[in-house]
Each structure stands twice: as structure tokens, then as C-alpha cells.
């Protein structure tokens, strides 16, 4: 019987060692799975945050694009509206030499034109002055040039049609007459130098 006890004890030790190995192996496997799942969770969180950021950026971009589309649509409509307004204002300039009755009508029409301009200004649309300023192709369209020695070349001498802008964006450049240097004929140059 003592032999039986002795032979059972090593079995118990072996069983305990095997169980310890299995438990240790199982614990290592669980630890590995936990680490793997933790990595997947972190990766999923990062993707989620990235997707949220992309969606927010897309939302902001769509809002900005919508504002720009509305602004462009308004500006296109305004370009068409500005020509008749300019013609109306030009017609009012020629009433000074007319009869008193026409001048009285012109005063009323001038008030209407001022109301048009006020509405435009209330929406951030302004005419800009050009005469006496240096020619700038962003603001001006030169439709005529005049030789002069009364000012340096490249100065706007006359505004033929007003320019308009909406904020910093040009809706329509001003059509202008620009100064250019007087060309002295070759024979006159010889007289001055000779």
C-alpha cells in the first residue's frame, strides 16, 4: 500500500505540472488575444476618429462650396443687371441741357438710381472709383488709350463704365481710358537733341 501511495504522488505531481503548463499556456494565449483585441480596438478608434474628422471637413467644404455657388449665381445675375443700370445713369447725365420738365423727371429718376445703389451696397456690392488711379488689370479693362504729358503713363484718365466688386471679388472690371506716353516723331526728337 505504501507503494501505491508513492506511485500516486508522482502522478499527482505530473498532473499538477501539466495543469500548470496548460493554465500558463492558456493564460499566455488569453494575454495574446487581449493584446490583439486591444490593438484592433485602438485601430478601430483611430479609424473612427479619422472618419469623423473627414466627415467634418467634408461638411465644412460643402458649406463653403454652397456659399460660393450662391455668390457666383448672384454675381452672374448682377453682371446682367449692371448694364441697364449704367445705361440709366448715363442717360441721366444728359438731362442738364434739357427743359425744366425733363430735369424734374430726372431728379425722380436719380432718386430711383440712388435706391438701386443703396440696395447693392446693403448686399456688399460696391462701385469702385478708377479715375486718377494707376491702371490695374484686376480692376480695370482698358478700352482706350490717350497720349498725354499731363500725367505719367498708365493712369486711368476716364472711367467709361463703372466697375463693381462684392467683398474683395471683382464682379465687373471698370472700362477705362488710360494714359500713355506721348510719342514724339523722329524729326521732332532731332530738333530737341540737335
C-alpha distance (Angstrom), angle and dihedral (degrees) to the residues before:
residue distance angle dihedral
X1 . . .
X2 3.73 . .
X3 3.74 87.6 .
X4 3.76 89.4 54.9
X5 3.79 90.9 53.3
X6 3.77 91.7 49.3
X7 3.77 93.2 47.8
X8 3.82 91.1 48.9
X9 3.78 93.8 51.4
X10 3.80 95.4 60.8
X11 3.81 87.6 48.6
X12 3.78 89.5 53.4
X13 3.79 90.2 48.5
X14 3.80 91.2 48.6
X15 3.78 91.2 47.1
X16 3.79 90.9 48.8
X17 3.82 91.4 47.8
X18 3.79 90.9 48.5
X19 3.80 90.9 47.7
X20 3.80 90.4 48.6
X21 3.80 90.0 50.1
X22 3.81 91.2 47.5
X23 3.79 92.2 46.5
X24 3.80 91.2 46.2
X25 3.79 90.6 47.7
X26 3.81 90.4 46.4
X27 3.82 90.7 48.4
X28 3.81 90.4 50.0
X29 3.80 89.6 49.0
X30 3.82 91.0 49.4
X31 3.79 90.9 47.2
X32 3.80 89.9 50.8
X33 3.82 90.9 49.0
X34 3.81 91.3 48.4
X35 3.82 90.6 50.8
X36 3.81 90.6 47.5
X37 3.82 92.4 48.3
X38 3.80 90.2 45.9
X39 3.82 89.9 53.4
X40 3.82 90.6 48.4
X41 3.80 90.1 49.0
X42 3.81 91.9 50.2
X43 3.80 90.2 47.3
X44 3.82 91.2 48.9
X45 3.83 90.2 48.7
X46 3.80 91.1 50.6
X47 3.82 91.1 48.9
X48 3.81 90.2 47.5
X49 3.80 92.5 50.7
X50 3.81 90.6 45.8
X51 3.80 90.7 50.2
X52 3.81 90.8 48.9
X53 3.80 90.4 51.0
X54 3.82 91.3 47.8
X55 3.81 90.9 49.6
X56 3.82 91.6 49.4
X57 3.81 91.1 48.6
X58 3.80 90.4 47.8
X59 3.81 90.7 49.5
X60 3.82 91.0 51.2
X61 3.81 91.3 45.7
X62 3.82 91.7 50.4
X63 3.81 91.1 49.4
X64 3.81 90.0 50.0
X65 3.82 92.4 46.6
X66 3.81 90.2 49.6
X67 3.82 90.9 51.4
X68 3.81 90.6 48.9
X69 3.81 92.6 48.3
X70 3.80 90.9 50.7
X71 3.79 90.6 46.5
X72 3.83 92.3 49.6
X73 3.81 91.2 47.8
X74 3.81 90.9 50.9
X75 3.80 91.8 46.4
X76 3.81 92.3 49.9
X77 3.80 90.7 51.0
X78 3.81 90.2 47.0
X79 3.81 92.7 52.7
X80 3.78 88.3 59.3
X81 3.81 91.8 45.0
X82 3.81 95.2 49.0
X83 3.81 97.2 63.6
X84 3.83 95.2 60.2
X85 3.82 89.0 43.4
X86 3.81 90.5 52.7
X87 3.80 91.1 47.6
X88 3.79 89.2 50.1
X89 3.83 91.4 50.9
X90 3.82 91.4 46.2
X91 3.79 90.8 52.6
X92 3.81 89.6 53.1
X93 3.82 90.5 57.2
X94 3.80 91.3 64.6
X95 3.81 96.3 55.9
X96 3.82 95.3 85.4
X97 3.81 93.0 87.6
X98 3.80 94.7 43.5
X99 3.79 131.6 97.6
X100 3.79 121.6 -73.4
X101 3.80 90.7 -106.7
X102 3.81 91.6 56.8
X103 3.81 90.5 44.8
X104 3.82 89.1 54.7
X105 3.79 90.4 51.3
X106 3.80 89.1 47.7
X107 3.82 91.1 55.7
X108 3.81 89.4 57.3
X109 3.80 92.1 46.0
X110 3.81 89.9 48.9
X111 3.80 88.6 55.5
X112 3.81 89.6 52.3
X113 3.82 90.4 49.5
X114 3.81 89.4 50.8
X115 3.81 89.1 52.8
X116 3.81 90.1 52.5
X117 3.79 89.9 52.0
X118 3.80 91.2 47.3
X119 3.81 91.1 53.4
X120 3.81 90.2 50.0
X121 3.81 91.7 49.2
X122 3.82 91.2 48.5
X123 3.80 86.3 60.3
X124 3.80 94.6 48.0
X125 3.80 96.2 -99.8
X126 3.77 114.7 132.6
X127 3.78 136.6 176.7
X128 3.78 110.9 -130.6
X129 3.79 127.7 -145.2
X130 3.79 117.9 -118.5
X131 3.81 109.5 168.4
X132 3.80 113.9 110.8
X133 3.80 92.9 11.7
X134 3.81 127.0 113.1
X135 3.80 113.6 -91.9
X136 3.82 110.6 -99.7
X137 3.82 117.3 -175.2
X138 3.81 89.5 -149.3
X139 3.81 90.6 61.4
X140 3.80 104.2 22.4
X141 3.78 140.5 53.9
X142 3.80 110.8 -158.2
X143 3.78 109.3 -141.6
X144 3.78 96.4 163.1
X145 3.80 138.4 22.4
X146 3.77 127.0 -158.3
X147 3.78 128.7 -162.7
X148 3.77 111.2 -126.0
X149 3.75 140.8 152.9
X150 3.82 92.9 -161.3
X151 3.81 91.1 90.0
X152 3.76 138.8 8.7
X153 3.83 119.4 -82.3
X154 3.78 118.5 -86.5
X155 3.81 98.3 39.3
X156 3.81 120.3 130.4
X157 3.80 105.5 -113.9
X158 3.78 98.5 179.2
X159 3.77 136.8 10.2
X160 3.79 106.4 -137.7
X161 3.81 95.2 177.8
X162 3.80 125.0 12.4
X163 3.77 121.3 -112.7
X164 3.80 123.1 -134.9
X165 3.77 134.8 -157.6
X166 3.79 135.9 -169.9
X167 3.77 107.5 -147.6
X168 3.79 103.4 -45.0
X169 3.81 95.0 -27.6
X170 3.80 118.3 98.6
X171 3.80 112.0 -127.4
X172 3.78 94.2 -177.3
X173 3.80 127.6 -1.4
X174 3.79 116.9 -128.5
X175 3.80 114.9 -103.3
X176 3.77 105.6 -130.4
X177 3.79 148.2 174.4
X178 3.82 110.8 -126.1
X179 3.79 130.8 -157.2
X180 3.76 119.9 -117.4
X181 3.77 131.3 -174.6
X182 3.77 116.3 -85.4
X183 3.75 110.6 -108.3
X184 3.76 111.4 -133.2
X185 3.83 111.5 -151.0
X186 3.82 114.7 -117.6
X187 3.83 93.5 -111.3
X188 3.85 90.5 53.6
X189 3.81 89.9 50.1
X190 3.80 89.9 55.6
X191 3.81 90.7 51.8
X192 3.82 90.9 52.4
X193 3.81 93.3 47.3
X194 3.79 99.2 35.7
